């Protein structure tokens, strides 16, 4: 089955590693850990490394320490995203 053209802009590629814990139940999951994506391509842009420490519980995703690195560039970020209200709070440096 081919991928619809409207989905292609969201495709990503790279080598991902995850270290962490999956807790809770099937209906009320909790996840905590670190995810790193190296040699990444996201929305047709190449990145050397995208990584962060995150948690998921109660429909809330929290990123406490993350970085996006490409060439000489580097962004560090932290923030929260509520999946129900879609409220976002973030800080990028």
C-alpha distances in whole Angstrom, upper triangle without the diagonal:
4,7,9,12,14,13,14,17,17,16,18,19,22,24,25,28,29,32,33,33,31,34,34,32,29,30,32,31,33,31,34,33,33,29,29,27,28,27,25,23,22,22,22,26,27,29,31,31,30,31,33,35,33,33,32,34,34,31,33,32,35,35,38,38,35,35,33,34,34,36,40,38,38,37,38,37,37,36,35,32,33,29,31,33,31,35,35,38,37,40,39,41
4,6,9,12,11,11,14,15,13,16,17,21,23,24,27,28,32,33,34,32,35,35,34,30,31,33,32,33,32,34,33,32,28,28,25,26,25,23,20,20,19,19,23,24,26,29,29,28,30,32,34,32,33,31,34,34,31,32,31,34,33,37,36,33,33,31,32,31,34,37,35,35,35,36,35,36,35,34,31,32,29,31,33,30,33,33,36,36,38,37,39
4,6,8,7,7,11,11,10,13,15,18,21,22,25,26,30,31,32,30,33,33,32,29,29,31,29,30,29,31,30,29,26,25,22,24,23,20,17,16,15,16,20,21,23,26,26,25,27,29,31,29,30,28,31,31,28,29,28,30,30,33,33,30,30,27,29,28,31,34,32,32,31,33,32,32,31,30,28,28,25,28,29,27,30,29,32,32,34,33,35
4,5,6,7,10,11,11,15,17,21,24,24,27,28,32,33,33,32,34,34,33,30,30,31,30,31,30,32,32,31,27,27,24,26,25,22,19,17,15,17,20,22,25,28,28,26,28,30,32,30,31,29,31,32,28,29,28,31,30,34,34,31,31,28,30,29,32,35,33,33,32,33,32,32,31,30,27,28,25,27,28,25,29,28,32,31,34,33,35
4,5,5,8,10,11,14,17,20,24,24,28,29,33,34,35,33,36,36,35,32,32,33,32,33,32,33,33,31,28,27,24,25,24,21,17,16,13,14,18,20,23,26,27,25,28,30,32,31,32,30,32,33,29,30,28,31,30,34,33,30,30,27,28,27,30,33,31,31,30,32,31,32,31,30,27,28,26,27,28,26,28,28,31,31,33,31,34
4,6,7,8,10,14,17,21,24,24,27,28,32,32,33,32,34,34,33,30,30,31,30,31,30,31,31,30,27,26,24,25,24,20,17,15,12,14,17,20,23,26,26,24,26,28,30,28,29,28,30,30,26,27,26,28,28,32,31,28,28,26,27,27,30,32,30,30,28,30,28,29,28,27,24,25,22,24,25,22,25,25,28,28,30,29,32
4,6,6,7,11,14,17,20,20,24,24,28,29,30,28,31,31,30,27,27,28,27,28,26,28,27,26,23,23,20,22,21,18,15,13,11,13,16,18,20,23,23,21,23,25,27,25,26,25,27,28,24,25,23,26,25,29,29,26,25,23,25,25,28,30,28,28,26,28,26,27,26,25,22,23,20,23,24,21,24,23,26,26,28,27,30
4,5,5,9,12,15,19,19,23,24,28,29,31,29,32,33,32,30,30,31,29,29,28,29,28,26,23,22,19,20,19,15,12,11,9,10,13,16,18,21,21,20,23,24,27,26,27,26,29,30,26,27,24,27,26,29,29,25,25,22,23,22,25,28,26,26,25,27,26,27,27,26,24,25,23,25,26,23,26,25,27,27,28,27,29
4,6,9,12,15,19,19,23,24,28,29,30,29,32,33,33,30,31,31,29,29,27,28,27,25,22,21,18,19,18,14,11,9,6,8,11,14,16,19,20,18,21,23,25,25,26,25,28,29,25,25,23,25,24,27,26,23,22,19,21,20,23,25,23,23,22,24,23,25,24,24,22,23,22,24,25,21,23,22,25,24,25,24,26
4,6,10,13,16,16,20,21,24,25,27,26,28,29,29,27,27,27,25,25,23,24,23,22,19,18,15,17,16,13,10,7,6,9,11,14,15,18,18,16,18,20,22,21,22,22,24,25,22,22,19,21,21,24,23,20,20,18,19,19,22,25,23,22,21,22,21,22,21,21,19,20,18,21,22,19,21,20,22,21,23,22,25
4,7,11,14,14,18,19,23,24,26,25,28,29,29,27,27,28,25,26,23,24,23,21,18,17,14,15,14,11,8,7,7,8,11,12,14,17,17,15,17,20,22,21,23,22,25,27,24,23,21,23,22,25,24,21,20,18,19,19,22,25,23,22,22,23,22,23,23,23,21,23,21,24,25,22,24,22,25,24,25,24,26
4,7,10,11,14,16,20,22,24,23,27,29,29,27,28,28,25,24,22,22,20,18,15,13,10,11,11,7,5,5,7,8,9,10,11,13,13,12,14,17,19,19,21,21,25,26,24,23,20,21,20,23,21,18,17,15,16,16,19,22,20,19,19,20,20,21,22,22,20,23,21,25,26,22,24,22,24,22,23,22,24
4,7,9,13,15,19,21,24,24,27,29,30,28,29,29,26,25,22,23,20,18,14,12,9,9,8,5,5,7,9,9,10,9,10,12,12,12,14,17,20,20,22,23,26,28,26,25,22,23,21,23,22,18,17,15,15,15,18,21,20,19,20,21,21,23,23,24,23,25,24,28,29,25,27,25,26,24,25,23,25
4,6,10,13,16,19,22,23,26,29,30,28,30,29,26,25,22,21,19,16,12,10,6,6,5,4,6,9,12,12,12,9,9,9,9,10,12,15,18,19,21,22,26,29,26,25,22,22,20,22,20,17,16,14,14,13,16,19,18,18,19,20,20,22,23,24,24,26,25,29,30,27,28,26,27,25,25,23,24
4,7,10,14,17,20,21,24,27,28,27,29,28,25,24,20,20,17,14,10,8,5,5,7,7,10,12,16,16,15,13,11,11,10,10,11,14,17,18,20,22,25,28,26,25,22,22,20,22,20,17,16,15,15,15,18,21,20,19,20,20,21,22,24,24,24,27,26,30,31,28,29,27,28,25,26,24,25
4,7,10,13,16,17,21,24,25,23,26,25,21,20,16,16,13,10,7,6,4,7,9,9,12,13,16,17,16,14,13,12,10,9,9,12,13,14,17,18,22,25,23,22,18,19,17,19,17,14,14,14,15,16,19,21,20,19,19,19,19,20,21,21,21,24,23,27,28,26,27,24,25,23,24,22,24
4,7,10,13,15,18,22,23,22,25,24,20,18,15,14,10,8,6,5,7,9,12,12,15,16,20,21,20,18,15,14,11,11,9,11,12,13,15,17,20,24,23,22,18,18,16,18,16,14,15,15,16,18,21,23,22,20,20,19,19,19,21,21,22,24,24,27,29,27,27,25,26,24,24,23,24
4,6,9,11,15,18,20,19,22,20,17,15,11,10,7,6,4,7,9,12,15,15,18,18,21,23,22,20,18,17,14,12,10,10,10,11,12,14,17,21,20,19,16,16,14,16,15,14,15,16,18,20,23,25,24,21,20,19,18,18,19,19,20,22,21,25,27,25,26,24,24,22,23,23,24
4,7,10,13,17,19,20,22,20,16,14,10,9,5,5,7,9,12,14,18,18,21,21,25,26,25,23,21,19,16,14,11,11,9,11,12,14,17,21,21,19,16,16,14,15,14,14,16,18,20,22,25,27,25,22,22,20,19,18,20,20,21,23,23,26,28,26,27,25,25,23,24,24,25
4,7,10,14,16,17,19,17,13,11,7,5,4,6,8,12,15,18,21,21,24,23,26,28,27,26,23,22,19,17,13,12,9,9,9,11,14,18,18,17,15,14,14,14,14,15,18,20,22,25,28,29,27,24,23,21,20,18,19,18,19,21,21,24,26,25,25,24,23,22,23,24,25
4,6,10,13,14,16,14,11,8,6,5,6,9,12,15,18,21,24,24,26,26,29,31,30,29,26,25,22,20,16,15,12,11,10,11,12,16,17,16,15,15,15,16,17,18,21,23,25,28,31,33,31,28,26,23,22,20,20,19,20,20,20,23,25,25,25,24,24,24,25,26,28
4,7,9,10,13,11,7,6,5,7,9,12,13,17,19,22,26,24,27,26,28,31,30,30,27,27,24,21,18,16,14,12,10,9,10,14,15,15,14,15,16,17,19,20,23,24,27,30,33,34,32,29,28,25,23,21,20,19,19,19,18,21,24,23,24,23,24,24,26,27,29
4,7,9,11,9,6,5,6,8,11,15,16,20,23,26,29,28,30,29,31,34,33,33,31,30,27,24,21,19,16,14,11,10,9,12,14,15,15,16,17,19,21,22,25,27,30,33,36,37,35,32,30,27,25,22,22,20,20,19,19,20,23,23,24,24,25,25,27,29,31
4,7,8,6,5,5,8,11,14,18,19,23,25,29,32,30,32,31,33,36,35,35,33,33,30,27,24,22,19,16,13,11,9,11,13,14,15,17,19,21,23,24,28,30,33,36,39,40,38,34,32,29,27,24,23,20,20,18,18,19,22,23,24,24,25,26,29,30,33
4,5,5,5,8,11,14,17,20,21,25,27,30,33,31,33,31,33,36,36,36,34,35,31,29,26,24,21,18,15,13,11,12,14,16,17,19,22,23,26,27,30,32,35,37,41,42,40,37,34,32,29,27,25,22,21,19,18,19,22,23,25,26,27,28,31,33,35
4,6,6,9,12,15,18,21,21,24,26,29,32,30,31,29,31,34,34,35,33,34,31,28,26,24,22,19,16,13,12,13,13,16,17,20,22,24,27,27,30,31,34,37,40,42,39,36,34,32,29,27,25,22,21,19,17,18,22,22,24,25,27,28,31,33,36
4,6,10,13,16,19,22,23,26,27,31,34,31,32,30,31,35,35,36,34,35,32,29,27,25,23,20,16,13,11,10,11,14,16,19,22,24,27,28,31,32,35,38,41,43,40,37,34,32,29,27,24,21,19,17,15,15,19,20,22,24,26,27,30,32,35
4,7,10,14,17,20,21,25,26,30,33,31,32,29,31,34,34,35,33,34,31,27,25,23,20,17,13,10,8,7,9,12,14,16,19,21,24,25,28,30,33,36,40,41,38,35,32,30,27,24,22,18,17,15,14,14,18,19,20,21,23,25,28,30,33
4,7,10,13,16,17,21,23,27,29,27,29,27,29,32,32,32,30,31,27,24,22,19,17,14,11,8,7,8,9,11,12,14,17,19,21,22,25,27,30,33,36,38,35,32,29,27,24,22,20,17,16,15,14,15,18,19,20,21,22,23,26,28,31
4,7,10,14,15,19,21,25,28,26,28,26,28,31,31,31,28,29,25,22,19,17,14,11,7,5,5,8,9,10,10,12,14,16,18,19,23,25,28,31,34,35,33,29,27,24,22,19,17,15,15,14,14,16,19,18,19,19,20,21,23,25,28
4,7,10,11,15,18,21,24,23,25,23,26,28,28,27,25,25,22,19,16,13,11,8,5,5,7,10,11,11,9,10,12,14,15,16,19,21,24,27,31,32,29,26,24,22,19,17,16,14,14,15,15,17,20,19,20,19,20,20,22,23,25
4,7,10,13,16,20,23,22,24,23,26,28,27,26,24,23,20,17,14,11,8,6,4,6,9,13,13,12,10,9,10,11,12,14,17,19,22,26,29,30,27,24,22,19,17,15,15,14,15,16,16,19,21,20,20,19,19,19,20,21,23
4,7,10,13,17,20,19,22,21,24,27,25,24,21,20,17,14,11,8,6,6,6,9,12,16,16,14,12,11,10,10,11,12,15,17,20,23,26,27,25,21,20,17,16,14,15,15,16,18,19,22,24,22,22,20,20,19,20,20,22
4,7,10,13,17,16,19,19,22,24,22,21,18,17,13,11,7,6,4,6,9,12,15,19,18,16,13,12,10,10,9,9,12,14,16,19,22,23,21,18,17,15,14,13,15,15,17,19,20,23,25,23,23,20,20,18,18,18,20
4,7,10,14,13,15,15,19,20,19,17,15,14,11,8,6,6,7,8,11,13,16,20,19,17,13,13,11,12,11,9,11,12,14,17,20,22,20,17,16,15,14,14,15,16,17,19,19,23,24,22,22,20,20,18,19,18,20
4,6,10,10,13,13,17,18,17,15,12,11,7,6,4,7,9,11,14,16,20,23,22,20,16,15,13,14,12,9,9,10,11,14,17,18,17,15,14,14,14,15,17,18,19,22,22,26,27,24,24,22,22,19,19,18,19
4,7,6,9,10,14,15,13,11,9,8,6,5,6,9,12,14,17,18,22,25,23,21,18,18,15,17,14,11,11,10,11,12,15,17,16,15,15,15,15,17,18,20,20,23,22,26,27,24,25,22,23,20,20,19,20
4,5,9,11,15,15,13,10,7,6,4,6,8,12,15,17,20,22,26,29,27,25,21,21,18,19,16,13,11,10,9,10,13,15,15,14,15,16,17,19,21,23,23,26,26,30,31,28,28,25,25,23,22,20,20
4,7,10,13,12,11,7,6,5,6,9,11,15,18,20,23,25,29,31,29,28,24,24,21,22,19,16,14,11,10,9,11,15,14,14,16,17,19,21,23,25,25,28,28,32,33,29,30,27,27,24,24,21,22
4,6,10,10,8,6,5,6,7,7,11,14,17,19,22,23,26,29,27,25,21,22,19,21,18,15,13,10,10,10,12,16,15,14,15,17,18,20,21,23,22,25,25,28,29,26,27,24,25,22,22,20,21
4,7,6,5,4,6,9,10,10,13,17,20,21,23,24,28,30,27,26,22,23,20,23,21,17,15,12,12,11,14,17,15,16,16,18,19,21,22,23,23,26,25,28,29,25,26,24,25,22,23,20,21
4,5,5,7,8,11,11,10,13,16,19,19,22,22,25,27,24,23,20,21,19,21,20,16,14,11,13,12,15,18,16,16,15,17,17,19,20,21,20,22,21,25,25,22,23,20,22,20,20,18,20
4,6,9,11,14,15,13,17,19,22,22,24,24,27,29,25,24,21,22,21,24,22,19,17,14,15,14,17,20,18,18,17,19,19,21,21,22,20,23,22,25,25,21,23,21,22,21,22,19,21
4,7,10,13,15,15,18,21,24,24,27,27,31,32,29,28,25,26,24,26,24,21,19,15,15,13,16,19,17,18,18,21,21,23,24,25,24,27,26,29,29,25,26,24,26,24,24,22,23
4,7,10,12,12,16,19,22,23,26,26,30,32,29,27,24,24,22,24,22,18,16,12,12,10,12,15,13,14,15,18,18,21,22,24,23,26,26,29,29,25,26,23,24,22,22,19,20
4,7,9,10,14,17,21,22,25,27,30,32,30,28,25,24,22,23,21,17,14,11,10,7,10,13,12,13,14,17,18,21,23,25,24,28,27,31,31,27,28,25,25,23,22,19,20
4,6,7,11,14,18,19,23,24,28,31,28,26,22,22,19,20,17,14,11,7,6,5,8,11,10,10,11,14,15,18,20,22,23,26,26,30,30,26,27,23,23,20,20,17,17
4,7,10,14,17,20,23,25,29,32,30,27,24,23,19,20,17,14,11,8,6,5,7,10,10,10,12,14,16,19,22,24,25,28,28,32,32,29,29,26,25,22,21,18,18
4,6,10,14,16,19,22,25,28,26,24,20,19,16,17,14,10,8,6,5,7,10,12,11,9,11,12,14,16,19,21,22,25,25,29,30,26,26,23,23,20,19,16,16
4,7,11,13,16,18,22,25,23,20,17,16,12,14,11,8,6,5,6,9,12,14,12,10,10,10,11,13,15,17,18,21,22,25,26,23,23,19,19,16,16,14,15
4,7,10,13,16,19,22,21,18,15,13,10,11,8,5,6,7,9,12,15,16,14,11,11,10,10,11,14,15,17,20,21,24,25,22,22,19,18,16,15,14,15
4,6,10,13,16,20,18,16,12,10,7,7,5,4,6,9,12,15,18,19,16,13,11,9,9,9,11,13,14,18,19,22,23,20,20,17,16,14,14,13,14
4,7,11,14,17,17,14,11,8,6,6,5,6,10,12,15,19,22,22,20,16,14,12,10,9,11,12,14,17,18,21,22,20,20,17,16,14,15,15,16
4,7,10,14,13,10,7,5,4,6,8,8,12,14,18,21,24,25,22,19,16,14,11,9,9,9,11,13,15,18,19,17,17,15,14,13,14,15,17
4,7,10,10,8,6,5,7,8,11,12,16,18,21,25,28,28,26,22,20,17,14,12,11,10,11,12,13,16,17,16,16,15,15,15,17,18,20
4,7,7,6,5,6,9,11,14,15,18,20,24,27,30,31,28,25,22,20,17,14,12,10,10,10,10,13,15,14,15,14,15,16,18,20,23
4,6,5,7,9,12,14,17,18,22,24,27,30,34,35,32,28,25,23,20,16,14,11,11,10,10,12,14,15,15,15,16,18,20,23,25
4,5,9,11,14,16,20,21,24,26,30,33,36,37,34,31,28,25,22,18,16,12,11,9,9,9,12,13,14,15,16,18,22,24,27
4,7,10,13,16,19,20,23,24,28,31,34,35,32,29,26,24,20,17,14,11,9,6,5,6,9,10,11,12,15,17,20,22,26
4,6,10,13,16,17,20,21,25,28,32,32,29,26,22,20,17,14,11,7,6,5,6,8,10,9,10,10,11,13,16,19,22
4,7,10,13,13,16,18,22,24,28,29,25,22,19,17,14,11,8,6,5,6,8,11,12,11,11,10,11,11,14,16,19
4,6,9,11,14,16,20,23,27,27,24,20,17,14,11,8,6,4,7,9,11,14,14,13,12,10,10,10,12,14,17
4,6,7,10,13,16,20,23,23,20,17,14,11,8,5,5,6,9,12,14,17,17,15,14,11,10,9,10,11,14
4,7,10,14,17,20,23,23,20,16,14,10,8,5,7,8,12,15,17,20,20,18,16,14,12,10,10,11,13
4,7,11,13,17,20,19,17,13,11,7,6,5,9,11,14,17,20,23,23,20,19,16,14,11,10,10,11
4,7,10,14,17,17,14,10,8,6,5,6,9,12,14,18,19,23,23,20,19,16,14,11,11,9,10
4,6,10,13,13,10,7,5,4,6,9,12,15,17,21,22,25,25,22,21,18,16,13,12,9,9
4,7,10,11,8,6,5,7,8,11,14,17,18,22,23,26,26,23,22,19,18,14,13,10,11
4,7,8,6,5,7,9,12,15,18,21,22,26,26,30,30,26,26,22,21,18,16,13,12
4,6,5,7,9,12,15,18,21,23,24,28,29,32,32,28,28,25,24,21,19,16,15
4,6,8,12,15,18,21,24,27,28,32,32,36,36,32,32,28,27,24,22,18,17
4,7,10,13,17,21,24,27,28,32,33,37,36,32,32,28,27,23,21,17,15
4,7,10,14,17,20,23,25,29,30,33,32,29,28,24,23,19,17,13,11
4,7,10,14,17,20,22,26,27,31,30,26,25,22,20,16,14,10,9
4,7,10,13,17,18,22,24,27,26,23,22,18,16,13,10,7,6
4,7,11,14,17,20,22,26,25,22,20,16,14,11,8,6,5
4,7,10,13,17,19,22,21,18,17,13,11,7,6,4,6
4,7,10,14,16,19,19,16,14,11,9,6,5,7,9
4,7,10,13,16,15,13,11,7,5,4,6,9,12
4,7,10,12,12,10,8,6,5,6,10,12,15
4,6,9,9,6,6,5,7,8,12,14,18
4,6,6,5,5,7,9,12,15,18,22
4,6,5,8,9,12,15,18,20,24
4,6,8,11,14,17,21,23,27
4,5,9,12,15,19,22,25
4,6,10,13,16,19,22
4,7,10,14,16,20
4,7,10,13,16
4,7,10,14
4,7,10
4,7
4
